[in-house]
């Protein structure tokens, strides 16, 4: 076998190796794209359900503000409900916008890394505001029982009024603790998307080194 035959054989082997590497890369990309799409669908469903729940609470807040079922006499008594309503409106706008933008992202496109970066960027926007909205909601939950304290003082002793007010406030604190303790606000989906992107970038880096 002469030098030309060796070169031809090596070129054939190199072409087969590159074809095998390309096939493996496409299979891995397909797996990552499938996992990412599954996670994205769940996020969209969660956001949609979240919007309906927020809308329900917003309607209740509006009904309280307009109908005054608690017979509020002073403007400061409305503060907890106003805080709640504002946080609900902000979250509804952010979630609605995120749902629309996420639907426009196609994870089956050629540049999967770019699509994943878009998903992470869109998904992170409402998540950034979530902690502030949660603080506003928690504050509203604490202030709501306090808004009834003045009228309770008119019909009962200081000790009785404070005891009756402390109970609902304690419930709000306990709910906040449970929510935080069990990771209800933990960004699981965001971590998964970043993990998929990291796996894809690692695979592309290895592929470049081989070529």
N, C-alpha and C positions, 0 to 999 in steps of 0.2 A: 504494500500500500504506500503510494507516494504522498507527498505533502498536500497536493490538491485534494486527494481523496480524504485525507485526515481533516482538512479544513471543511470540506463538504459535510462529512459525518458530524463534525463538531457543530456546524451551523444548524444541521437538522436537530441535533440533540438540544441545542440552545433554544430553537424555535419551539420544540415540544415542552421544554422547561418553562418558557415564557407563557405558552398557552395554558399549561397546568396552573401556573401562578395566577394568571388572569382569571381562570375559571374558579379557583379557590377564593380569590378576592371578591368575585361577583357573588359567590355563594354566601360568604360572610356578610357582605353588604346587604344581601337579600334578607338574611336572618336579622340583622340589626334594624333594617327598615321595617320588617314585620313586627318586631318587638316595639319599636318606636311608634308605629301606627296604632298598635293595640293600646299602648299607654296613652297616646294622644286621644283616642276615642273615649277612654275612661275619663280623662280630664275634661273633655267637652261635655260628657254626660253629667259629671259632677258640677261643672259650672252652670249647666242648664237647670239642674235641680236646685242649685244654690240660688239662682235668679228667682225661681218661683217661690222659694222660702222667704227670700228677702222682700219680694213683692208683697207677699202675704202680710209680713210684719209691717211693711210700709203702709199698707192699707189700714191696718189696725192703728198705727200711729196717727195717721191722718184722721181716722174716725174719732180718736181721743181728742185731738186738737180742735176738731170742728164741732163735735157733739158734746164735749165736756162731760162725759159720764161720771167723772169723779167730783163734779161740782167744784172745780177750782175757782178760787176767789181772787187770787193774786197772780201776777204775771210770772213770778219766779217759780211757781209751781209747775209751769209748763216746760221749764228748762230740761229736765231729764228726757221728756218725750221729744223735744226739739233736737236734742243731741242724738238720740236714737234715730230719728227720721233723717237727719243730715248724713249720718254714717251709712244708713241703708241706701240712700240715694247715690252716694259716692261709690259704694260697692256695686250697686246695680249697673251704673254707667261703666265702671271698669270691667266688670265681668261680661257685660253685653258686648263691649268693644273687643275684648279678648276672644270671645266665642266667634265673632265675625272674622277676626284676623286669623285665628287658628284654622278655620274652615278653608281659607284661601291658600294655606300651605300644603304643597304636594310632596309627601315624603317618597314618592316613587320616582321623583325626578332624578336626573343624572348626578347632580351634585348633592348627595345626601348630607354631607357635612354642613353645607350652607343652609339646607332646609332645617337641620337640627338646631343650628344656631338661631335661626328665625323663631323656631318653636320656644327655645329657652328664653329668648328676649321677650316674646309676647307673653309667655306664661308668667314670667317674673314680675311684670308690671303690677297686676292686681295683688300679687303676693307681697310686694314691698309695702303696699298701703294697708294690707290686712291687719298688721299688728296695731296700726294707729286706729283703724276702724274698731278693732276688738277692744282697745283701751277706751274708746268713746262709748261703746256699748256697755262695757263693764262699769264705766263711770255713771252711765244712765241707770244701770241696775242698782247701783249704790245710792244714787240721788233720789230715785223714785220713792222709796220708803220714807226718806227724809222730808220729801215734799208734803207728807201728811202729818209731820210732827207738830206744826203750829196748831192745827185744829184738834189734835189729840190732847194737847196741853190745855185746851179749853174745856175738855170734858173729863179729864183724869189727872192723877198726880204726875209729877215729874218722873218718878220711878216707873210707873206703869206705862207712860208714854214712851220713855226711852227703851223699856223692855220690848214693847210691841214693835218698835222701830228697828231694834237691833236684830230681831229674829230674821226678817226678810233680807237685811243687809248681810247677815252671816251666811244665808243661803247663797247669795250672789258670790261671796268670797269663796265658799266651798266649791261652787260650780266652776269658778275661775281656776281654782287649784286643780280640780279634777281634769279640766280641759288641758291645762298646761302639763300636768303630771303624766297623762296618758298619751301625750304627743298628738293631740287633735289638730294642732296648728303646725306640726312638723311638715316640712316641704319634701315629702317622699317622691312625688312625681318629678320635681325639679332635679333631685339627685339622680334619678334614673336617667333622665334625658342627658344630663352631663356625663354620666357613666357611658351611655351609648356613644356619645360624641368622642369621648376619650378612647374607647375601644376602636372606633373607626379611624381616628387620627393615628393611633399606634399601628394599625394595620397598614395604613398608607405610608407611614414612615419606613416600616420594614420592607414594603414593596419597592420603595424608591432605592433603598440600600441594595436590594438584590439586583435591581436593574442598573 
